[in-house]
Amino acid sequence: MSWLNVPREMIPWYPTIDESKCIGCGACVRFCAHDVFVLEGNPPKAKVINPYNCVVGCNACDKICPQGAISHPDIKEVIAMLRRTK
């Protein structure tokens, strides 16, 4: 898979989770149709298990999380980095 002819694995676009904020509600797991997240642990917390399944530019899960525990890189910085590598 690629995005703008760049292999997906070369694009640093995926969510990170602040575990101190995550309450394990599972909203991100239920929301994401691309199986990026899973709940693990005791107590359960969201984990990113398939980072490259995340659609480049999508950050909707950031807004779904009731605790604000999910974030993505700045898309403008990612695009600038990709331009420099071409």
KEVOTOR-306007 format. One line per 8 residues: their letters; for each residue x, y, z of N, C-alpha, C, O. Coordinates in steps of 0.1 Angstrom, whole numbers, plus 5000, padded with zeros to 4 digits. Layout:
A> X,Y,Z,X,Y,Z,X,Y,Z,X,Y,Z ~ ...
***
This chain:
MSWLNVPR> 5008,4988,5000,5000,5000,5000,5009,5012,5000,5020,5012,5006 ~ 5004,5023,4994,5012,5035,4993,5002,5047,4994,4990,5046,4993 ~ 5008,5059,4996,5001,5071,4997,5009,5081,4989,5021,5084,4993 ~ 5004,5087,4978,5011,5096,4970,5024,5090,4965,5034,5096,4964 ~ 5023,5077,4962,5035,5069,4957,5046,5067,4967,5057,5064,4963 ~ 5043,5069,4980,5053,5067,4990,5048,5055,4998,5036,5054,5002 ~ 5056,5044,5000,5052,5033,5007,5047,5037,5021,5053,5045,5028 ~ 5036,5031,5025,5029,5034,5037,5038,5033,5049,5038,5042,5058
EMIPWYPT> 5047,5024,5049,5056,5022,5061,5066,5033,5062,5073,5034,5072 ~ 5067,5042,5052,5077,5053,5052,5070,5066,5057,5076,5076,5058 ~ 5057,5065,5060,5049,5077,5064,5046,5076,5079,5039,5067,5083 ~ 5052,5085,5087,5050,5085,5101,5036,5090,5106,5036,5100,5113 ~ 5026,5084,5101,5012,5089,5104,5005,5077,5111,5000,5068,5105 ~ 5004,5078,5124,4996,5069,5132,4994,5075,5146,5001,5084,5150 ~ 4984,5070,5153,4981,5076,5166,4991,5072,5177,4997,5061,5176 ~ 4991,5080,5187,4998,5076,5199,4988,5078,5210,4979,5086,5209
IDESKCIG> 4990,5070,5221,4980,5071,5232,4987,5074,5244,4998,5068,5248 ~ 4982,5084,5251,4987,5088,5265,4981,5079,5275,4969,5081,5278 ~ 4988,5069,5279,4982,5058,5288,4977,5064,5301,4968,5059,5308 ~ 4983,5075,5305,4979,5081,5318,4965,5088,5317,4958,5090,5327 ~ 4960,5090,5304,4947,5096,5302,4937,5085,5298,4925,5087,5300 ~ 4941,5074,5292,4932,5064,5287,4925,5057,5299,4931,5053,5308 ~ 4912,5057,5297,4903,5050,5308,4898,5036,5303,4891,5030,5310 ~ 4903,5032,5291,4899,5019,5286,4885,5018,5282,4879,5007,5283
CGACVRFC> 4879,5028,5278,4864,5028,5274,4862,5020,5261,4851,5015,5259 ~ 4872,5019,5252,4871,5012,5240,4864,5020,5228,4861,5014,5218 ~ 4862,5033,5230,4855,5041,5220,4864,5040,5207,4858,5039,5196 ~ 4877,5041,5208,4886,5041,5196,4885,5027,5189,4885,5027,5177 ~ 4885,5017,5197,4884,5003,5191,4871,5002,5183,4872,4996,5172 ~ 4860,5006,5189,4847,5005,5182,4847,5014,5170,4840,5010,5160 ~ 4853,5026,5171,4852,5036,5160,4860,5032,5148,4855,5033,5137 ~ 4872,5028,5150,4882,5026,5139,4879,5013,5131,4880,5002,5137
AHDVFVLE> 4875,5015,5119,4872,5004,5110,4885,4997,5104,4883,4987,5097 ~ 4896,5002,5108,4909,4997,5102,4917,4989,5112,4929,4985,5110 ~ 4911,4985,5123,4917,4977,5134,4931,4982,5138,4940,4974,5140 ~ 4932,4995,5140,4944,5001,5145,4946,4998,5160,4957,4997,5165 ~ 4935,4998,5167,4935,4997,5182,4930,4983,5187,4923,4976,5181 ~ 4935,4981,5200,4930,4969,5207,4930,4974,5222,4938,4982,5226 ~ 4921,4968,5230,4922,4970,5245,4930,4958,5250,4927,4947,5248 ~ 4940,4962,5259,4949,4952,5265,4952,4956,5279,4951,4967,5283
GNPPKAKV> 4955,4946,5287,4960,4948,5301,4949,4947,5311,4937,4945,5308 ~ 4953,4949,5324,4944,4949,5335,4948,4960,5344,4957,4958,5352 ~ 4941,4971,5345,4929,4974,5337,4932,4976,5322,4943,4979,5319 ~ 4921,4974,5314,4924,4975,5299,4927,4990,5295,4921,4999,5300 ~ 4936,4991,5286,4940,5004,5280,4941,5002,5265,4944,4991,5261 ~ 4938,5012,5258,4939,5011,5243,4954,5011,5239,4963,5017,5245 ~ 4957,5002,5230,4970,5001,5224,4969,5002,5209,4959,4997,5203 ~ 4979,5007,5203,4980,5008,5188,4987,4995,5184,4999,4993,5187
INPYNCVV> 4980,4986,5177,4986,4974,5172,4989,4973,5157,4997,4965,5153 ~ 4982,4981,5150,4984,4981,5135,4985,4996,5131,4977,5001,5124 ~ 4997,5002,5134,4998,5016,5131,4997,5020,5116,4992,5030,5113 ~ 5002,5011,5107,5002,5014,5093,4988,5011,5087,4987,5013,5075 ~ 4979,5006,5095,4965,5006,5090,4958,5019,5091,4947,5021,5084 ~ 4963,5028,5098,4958,5041,5100,4958,5049,5087,4968,5049,5080 ~ 4947,5054,5083,4946,5062,5070,4953,5075,5072,4950,5083,5081 ~ 4962,5078,5063,4970,5090,5063,4961,5102,5063,4953,5103,5053
GCNACDKI> 4962,5111,5072,4954,5123,5073,4942,5122,5082,4936,5132,5085 ~ 4938,5109,5085,4926,5107,5094,4931,5109,5108,4940,5102,5113 ~ 4924,5117,5116,4926,5118,5130,4913,5119,5138,4912,5124,5149 ~ 4903,5113,5132,4889,5113,5138,4889,5107,5152,4882,5111,5160 ~ 4897,5096,5154,4897,5090,5167,4902,5100,5178,4899,5098,5190 ~ 4910,5110,5175,4914,5120,5184,4902,5126,5191,4902,5129,5203 ~ 4892,5129,5182,4880,5136,5187,4870,5126,5193,4862,5130,5202 ~ 4871,5113,5190,4862,5103,5196,4866,5100,5211,4857,5098,5219
CPQGAISH> 4879,5101,5214,4883,5098,5227,4878,5108,5237,4881,5120,5236 ~ 4870,5103,5247,4864,5113,5257,4875,5119,5266,4872,5129,5273 ~ 4886,5113,5267,4897,5117,5276,4908,5125,5269,4917,5130,5275 ~ 4907,5126,5256,4918,5133,5248,4931,5126,5249,4942,5132,5249 ~ 4930,5112,5250,4943,5104,5251,4949,5101,5238,4961,5096,5238 ~ 4943,5103,5227,4948,5100,5214,4953,5112,5206,4946,5122,5206 ~ 4964,5111,5200,4969,5122,5192,4977,5117,5180,4981,5105,5179 ~ 4978,5125,5170,4985,5122,5157,4995,5133,5155,4994,5144,5161
PDIKEVIA> 5005,5130,5147,5015,5141,5143,5008,5152,5135,4996,5150,5130 ~ 5014,5163,5134,5009,5174,5126,5010,5170,5111,5021,5167,5106 ~ 4999,5170,5104,4999,5166,5090,5008,5175,5081,5014,5170,5072 ~ 5008,5187,5084,5017,5196,5077,5032,5192,5078,5039,5193,5068 ~ 5036,5188,5090,5050,5184,5092,5052,5171,5084,5063,5169,5079 ~ 5043,5162,5084,5044,5149,5077,5045,5152,5062,5054,5146,5056 ~ 5037,5160,5057,5038,5163,5043,5051,5170,5039,5057,5167,5029 ~ 5056,5179,5048,5069,5186,5045,5080,5176,5045,5089,5176,5037
MLRRTK> 5079,5166,5054,5090,5156,5055,5089,5147,5042,5100,5144,5037 ~ 5077,5144,5038,5076,5136,5025,5082,5143,5013,5088,5137,5005 ~ 5079,5156,5013,5085,5164,5002,5100,5165,5002,5106,5164,4991 ~ 5106,5165,5014,5120,5165,5015,5127,5152,5011,5138,5152,5006 ~ 5119,5141,5012,5125,5128,5009,5124,5124,4994,5130,5115,4990 ~ 5116,5132,4986,5114,5129,4972,5126,5134,4964,5126,5132,4952
***
